[in-house]
Amino acid sequence: MIVRGIRNNNPLNIRRSKDQWKGLRAQQTDASFAQFETMEYGWRAAFYLLTRTYYHKYRLYTIRSIVTKWAPAVENNTKAYIENVSRLTGMLPDEPLGIPSEQPSRWMMLGAAMALQECGWEGFDLFAMLRGWEMCRGER
């Protein structure tokens, strides 16, 4: 069985909200998580949230601060999530990621590690992730 985030083309399991993301499926059949037309649109939304909302709006710029907000302890093992993302990226939990436009690889590694935490390796598409980054960052 394909995991939910992959089925929904939503690699970071973005919750449904009032946000009208580009590329949302016309029919939203998952009661909790957004469903995108393609994986690229799911990645676009994920990178938008990480680099624009979390970094610029909330001023979160470390793995610990981002994951604590993204995956709160009331519904996740946040400590294990932080440790796994840190291990996968090779970055310390409290190490600043840098400005997204100046350190894009660090933000892509963060996104990839979070997707692996959320969905595992099955269905992970590196090229969809890179296209999603380009879609997000090209909209300045």
C-alpha positions in Angstrom: 0.0 0.0 0.0 1.3 3.4 -0.9 1.7 5.7 2.1 -0.7 8.6 2.5 1.8 11.5 1.7 2.8 9.8 -1.6 -0.9 9.0 -2.5 -1.7 12.7 -1.8 1.4 14.0 -3.7 2.1 15.7 -0.3 5.5 14.6 0.8 5.6 16.6 4.0 1.9 15.9 4.9 0.7 19.5 4.9 -2.5 19.7 6.7 -5.7 20.9 5.0 -6.4 24.6 5.7 -7.9 27.7 4.1 -4.8 28.1 2.0 -5.6 27.7 -1.7 -2.3 26.2 -2.8 -1.4 26.1 -6.5 -1.9 22.6 -7.8 -4.5 21.4 -5.3 -6.7 18.6 -6.6 -10.2 19.8 -7.3 -11.6 17.0 -5.1 -10.1 16.9 -1.7 -11.0 13.4 -0.3 -8.5 13.3 2.6 -10.1 14.8 5.6 -6.8 15.8 7.2 -4.1 16.4 4.6 -4.0 18.5 1.4 -4.0 16.6 -1.9 -2.0 17.9 -4.9 -2.3 17.2 -8.6 1.4 16.3 -8.8 4.3 15.7 -6.5 5.9 18.8 -7.8 3.0 20.9 -6.5 3.3 19.2 -3.1 7.0 20.0 -3.0 6.3 23.6 -4.1 3.9 24.0 -1.1 6.3 22.3 1.3 9.2 24.6 0.3 6.9 27.6 0.3 6.0 26.8 3.9 9.6 26.1 5.0 11.4 29.0 3.3 8.7 31.7 3.3 6.4 31.0 6.2 8.7 29.3 8.7 11.9 31.2 7.8 10.6 34.7 6.9 7.4 34.9 8.9 8.1 32.9 12.0 11.9 33.4 11.9 12.6 29.7 12.4 15.9 28.7 11.0 17.1 25.6 12.7 16.0 22.0 12.5 14.9 22.0 16.1 12.7 25.1 15.8 11.2 24.1 12.5 10.4 20.5 13.4 9.1 21.5 16.8 6.5 23.7 15.1 5.9 21.3 12.1 5.5 18.1 14.1 4.4 19.1 17.6 4.8 16.7 20.5 1.0 16.3 20.9 0.9 14.2 17.7 4.5 13.2 17.1 7.7 12.0 18.7 9.2 15.4 18.0 12.6 14.5 19.7 13.0 11.4 17.4 11.9 13.4 14.4 14.5 16.2 15.1 17.2 13.5 15.7 16.4 11.7 12.5 16.3 14.9 10.3 19.6 16.0 11.9 21.2 12.7 11.2 20.0 12.5 7.6 21.1 16.1 6.8 24.4 16.0 8.7 23.4 19.3 10.4 23.1 19.9 14.1 19.6 20.5 15.5 20.4 24.1 16.6 22.7 24.9 13.6 21.3 27.8 11.5 20.3 26.7 8.1 21.2 30.0 6.5 19.2 32.2 4.2 17.3 30.0 1.7 18.4 32.0 -1.4 22.1 31.7 -0.3 22.0 28.2 1.1 19.4 26.4 -1.1 21.0 22.9 -0.7 20.6 23.0 3.1 16.8 23.8 2.7 16.4 21.1 0.1 18.2 18.6 2.4 15.8 19.7 5.2 12.8 19.1 3.0 14.1 15.7 1.8 14.9 14.6 5.4 11.4 15.7 6.6 9.8 13.8 3.7 11.7 10.7 4.5 10.6 11.0 8.1 6.9 11.6 7.0 6.7 9.0 4.2 9.8 6.8 4.0 11.9 6.0 0.9 9.1 4.4 -1.1 7.9 6.8 -3.7 10.6 9.4 -3.0 11.2 11.3 -6.2 14.4 13.5 -6.2 13.5 15.1 -9.5 10.0 16.1 -8.4 11.6 17.6 -5.3 14.0 19.7 -7.3 11.3 20.8 -9.7 9.1 21.8 -6.7 12.0 23.9 -5.3 12.3 25.6 -8.7 8.6 26.3 -8.8 8.6 27.7 -5.3 11.8 29.8 -5.6 11.0 31.1 -9.0 7.9 33.0 -7.6 9.6 35.8 -5.8 
